[in-house]
Amino acid sequence: MPKDDSVSTKPSLIGTALFFIIFLTYIIVDFVQFATDNPPIIQSYNTPLDDSEYYQLPSFALAFMDNNPEYDVTERYDNLFNHSWSIKVKTQGQENTVPIDIAEVTYNKSNKTGNNFELLPWMSDDTKKFYYFLRTPATPLKSRGLLFTTDVAVYPSIKLNFCTGNTTVNCLAGDAKSFLTNYGRLFLFIEQQQDPSSVSRDTSSKNGNDYLQYNFFVVEGYYKRITINLQVVKTEVLEDYFHRVSR
């Protein structure tokens, strides 16, 4: 009668064991990496504000820089723009304004002296020296509600009209004004406030600068004025474990 011998040998059993050990090790290591090195996706949601409450606004500063070859000229430019900063109070069918006191943060490159540097602690001294003429509110500002959304909206508004001339200021000539508006730009700096929540990924300031920067062109003939309205938006940041995926 034919004899049935087992095909399993000692080497094949060892190979099978090694395969399962390696496979289990791979599964365990991959799971550990997924659990420890794969944070959840952070989702942000805008949530309604209590329009009866006033909210502290971050500090901000404004500068205009022209296209000087060294690209470091930020003079007053009262002969280019007329500044009008105010707190607007809007209700249904009515609008009132309260002027904002403007402080000037300046640096004199000739005698190397600064003025009002302490008003912008979130901006490094080197940055203030570079722009060397910034306008900022003299006192902290507050906001309430949202424009076109709530019954009452209180917010700061920065309005720049092209110079119309008066008894104390002679406006720039057309060619000079066109050059500045075609090649210069406005810079808006807004203090970046740190998010203290446990899911925040905010980092500490770099080189003493902790702000958000926006810049844009202003072209004469296309714009009669520039208006910047600042309002508070509440953003809720949550960890989304359900949509967590490996990266």
C-alpha positions in Angstrom: 0.0 0.0 0.0 1.2 3.6 -0.7 2.7 5.3 2.3 1.4 8.8 3.2 4.3 10.9 4.7 3.7 14.4 6.1 5.1 17.2 3.9 5.7 19.4 7.0 9.3 19.6 8.1 11.0 21.5 10.8 12.4 24.2 8.5 8.9 24.9 7.1 7.5 25.2 10.6 10.2 27.7 11.5 9.6 29.7 8.3 5.8 29.8 9.0 6.4 31.0 12.5 8.8 33.7 11.4 6.3 34.9 8.8 3.6 35.3 11.4 6.0 37.0 13.8 7.0 39.5 11.1 3.4 40.1 10.0 2.2 40.7 13.6 5.1 43.0 14.2 4.3 45.0 11.1 0.6 45.3 12.2 1.5 46.3 15.8 4.1 49.0 14.6 1.7 50.4 12.0 -1.1 50.6 14.6 1.1 52.4 17.1 2.2 54.9 14.5 -1.4 55.5 13.5 -2.4 56.1 17.2 0.6 58.3 18.1 1.7 60.1 15.0 -1.6 60.8 13.3 -3.4 63.6 15.0 -7.1 64.3 14.2 -8.0 66.8 11.5 -8.8 70.3 13.0 -12.1 71.6 11.8 -13.1 75.3 12.2 -16.7 76.6 12.4 -18.0 80.2 12.6 -20.5 80.5 15.5 -23.0 83.3 16.2 -21.9 86.1 18.5 -23.9 87.6 21.3 -24.7 90.9 19.6 -25.4 92.5 23.0 -21.8 92.0 24.2 -18.8 94.1 23.3 -15.6 92.4 22.2 -12.0 93.6 22.6 -10.4 94.1 19.2 -6.8 93.3 18.6 -4.5 96.2 18.0 -3.7 97.2 14.4 -1.5 99.6 12.4 -1.6 101.0 8.9 1.2 102.2 6.6 1.6 103.2 3.0 4.8 102.3 1.2 5.9 103.7 -2.1 8.1 102.1 -4.8 11.3 103.8 -3.8 14.3 101.9 -5.3 15.2 100.8 -1.7 11.5 100.1 -1.1 11.5 101.5 2.4 9.7 104.8 2.3 6.6 105.1 4.4 6.1 108.9 4.9 2.9 110.6 6.2 1.5 111.1 2.7 -1.1 113.6 3.9 -0.7 115.0 0.4 -1.9 111.7 -1.1 -4.7 110.6 1.3 -7.1 112.2 3.8 -7.5 109.8 6.7 -10.8 109.4 8.5 -10.8 106.8 11.3 -14.0 106.4 13.3 -16.2 104.0 15.3 -19.4 103.5 13.5 -22.6 102.7 15.3 -25.2 101.3 12.9 -28.8 100.4 13.7 -31.7 99.9 11.4 -31.9 103.1 9.4 -29.4 105.1 11.4 -25.7 105.6 11.6 -23.5 107.5 14.0 -19.8 108.0 14.1 -17.3 108.7 16.8 -13.8 109.8 15.8 -10.8 107.6 16.7 -7.7 109.2 18.1 -4.8 108.2 15.8 -1.3 107.8 17.2 1.8 107.8 15.0 4.5 105.3 15.5 7.6 106.7 13.9 11.3 106.3 13.5 13.7 109.0 12.5 16.5 107.4 10.4 18.7 110.5 10.7 19.1 110.7 14.5 17.9 107.0 15.0 15.2 107.9 17.5 11.8 106.2 17.8 8.4 107.5 18.9 5.5 105.5 20.5 7.2 102.2 19.9 5.4 100.9 23.0 2.0 101.1 21.3 2.9 98.1 19.1 4.5 95.5 21.4 3.6 92.7 19.0 5.8 94.2 16.3 9.6 94.1 16.6 11.6 97.3 16.8 13.4 96.3 13.6 10.0 96.1 11.8 8.9 99.5 13.1 12.2 101.0 12.0 11.8 99.5 8.5 8.3 100.9 8.0 9.1 103.9 10.2 5.7 105.6 9.9 2.7 103.7 11.1 -0.7 104.9 12.2 -2.5 103.1 15.0 -5.4 103.8 17.4 -4.2 105.6 20.5 -6.4 103.5 22.8 -7.8 99.9 22.6 -11.1 99.5 20.6 -14.2 97.3 21.0 -16.7 95.9 18.6 -20.2 94.7 18.8 -22.5 92.7 16.4 -21.9 92.2 12.7 -22.6 94.7 9.8 -25.7 93.8 7.8 -26.4 90.8 10.1 -27.4 92.0 13.6 -29.7 94.9 14.6 -26.9 96.8 16.1 -23.3 96.9 14.8 -20.5 98.8 16.4 -17.1 98.6 14.6 -14.0 100.7 13.7 -13.9 102.0 10.1 -10.7 103.3 8.4 -11.5 105.5 5.4 -8.9 106.9 3.1 -10.0 109.5 0.4 -7.6 110.7 -2.2 -6.3 114.1 -1.2 -8.7 117.0 -2.1 -6.5 119.8 -0.8 -7.1 122.4 1.9 -5.5 125.4 3.5 -2.8 123.3 5.1 -2.1 120.5 2.6 -1.2 120.8 -1.1 -2.1 117.6 -2.9 0.4 115.8 -5.0 0.4 116.6 -8.7 -1.2 114.1 -11.0 2.0 112.4 -12.2 3.3 111.9 -8.7 0.0 110.7 -7.4 -0.3 108.2 -10.3 3.2 106.9 -9.7 2.6 106.3 -6.0 -0.8 104.7 -6.4 0.4 102.5 -9.3 3.5 101.2 -7.6 2.9 101.8 -3.9 0.7 99.8 -1.6 -1.1 99.9 1.7 0.0 97.6 4.5 -2.4 96.6 7.3 -0.9 94.9 10.4 -3.3 93.2 12.8 -2.1 91.8 16.1 -2.3 88.0 16.1 -3.8 86.9 19.4 -2.8 83.4 20.6 -5.5 80.8 20.9 -5.3 79.2 24.4 -7.4 76.2 23.5 -6.0 72.7 23.8 -6.3 72.1 20.0 -4.6 75.3 19.0 -1.6 75.0 16.7 -0.6 78.6 17.2 3.1 79.1 17.6 5.0 81.8 19.5 6.0 84.9 17.8 9.1 84.9 15.5 11.7 87.6 16.0 9.3 89.6 18.1 6.7 89.8 15.3 3.3 88.4 16.1 0.8 89.9 13.5 -1.2 89.2 10.4 -0.2 91.3 7.4 -2.3 92.4 4.5 -1.2 94.6 1.6 -3.0 95.8 -1.5 -2.7 98.2 -4.3 -4.8 101.4 -4.6 -5.1 102.7 -8.2 -6.3 106.3 -8.7 -9.1 106.5 -11.2 -10.5 103.1 -10.2 -11.0 103.9 -6.5 -12.3 107.2 -5.1 -11.7 106.0 -1.5 -10.6 103.0 0.5 -12.6 101.7 3.4 -11.5 99.0 5.9 -14.1 97.8 8.4 -12.9 95.6 11.3 -15.3 93.2 13.0 -15.1 90.2 15.4 -15.9 86.7 14.2 -16.0 83.9 16.6 -14.5 80.7 15.3 -14.9 77.3 17.1 -12.0 74.9 16.5 -12.7 71.2 17.1 -10.8 67.9 16.7 -12.4 65.7 14.1 -11.5 62.1 15.1 -14.0 60.6 12.7 -12.2 61.9 9.6 -8.8 61.3 10.9 -6.6 59.7 8.2 -3.0 58.8 7.9 -0.7 61.4 6.4 
